[in-house]
């Protein structure tokens, strides 16, 4: 739980890092490096969308002080988080499949 938003600067920094990671994924796809490893790298772009949606959900729960304790335990038990993870795995398989 947030301690009266004392953790907000840390959370903003983590959000900025997460968005930066998605920007790196976009550059990786745009520059064509992914085409060397994946037969259909376009599927990887959708994984970024899934991750962004999941991050938005977790961010909203945290700011609304509805995050129940440890976020890793939450992600491993939350049906929406598990579904997002499964979607990313499927998208990685689709990207690699020839």
ChimeraX attribute file (.defattr): number of C-alpha atoms within 10 A of each C-alpha:
attribute: neighborCount
match mode: 1-to-1
recipient: residues
	/A:1	16
	/A:2	15
	/A:3	8
	/A:4	8
	/A:5	13
	/A:6	9
	/A:7	11
	/A:8	14
	/A:9	10
	/A:10	11
	/A:11	16
	/A:12	12
	/A:13	11
	/A:14	12
	/A:15	15
	/A:16	12
	/A:17	12
	/A:18	15
	/A:19	16
	/A:20	12
	/A:21	13
	/A:22	18
	/A:23	13
	/A:24	12
	/A:25	16
	/A:26	14
	/A:27	13
	/A:28	16
	/A:29	17
	/A:30	14
	/A:31	9
	/A:32	11
	/A:33	12
	/A:34	18
	/A:35	16
	/A:36	9
	/A:37	11
	/A:38	18
	/A:39	14
	/A:40	18
	/A:41	23
	/A:42	16
	/A:43	19
	/A:44	24
	/A:45	18
	/A:46	15
	/A:47	21
	/A:48	19
	/A:49	13
	/A:50	18
	/A:51	19
	/A:52	15
	/A:53	13
	/A:54	18
	/A:55	16
	/A:56	13
	/A:57	13
	/A:58	18
	/A:59	16
	/A:60	13
	/A:61	14
	/A:62	19
	/A:63	14
	/A:64	11
	/A:65	15
	/A:66	12
	/A:67	16
	/A:68	11
	/A:69	12
	/A:70	9
	/A:71	14
	/A:72	9
	/A:73	10
	/A:74	15
	/A:75	16
	/A:76	12
	/A:77	11
	/A:78	12
	/A:79	11
	/A:80	13
	/A:81	18
	/A:82	14
	/A:83	13
	/A:84	17
	/A:85	18
	/A:86	12
	/A:87	16
	/A:88	20
	/A:89	14
	/A:90	14
	/A:91	22
	/A:92	19
	/A:93	15
	/A:94	17
	/A:95	20
	/A:96	16
	/A:97	11
	/A:98	8
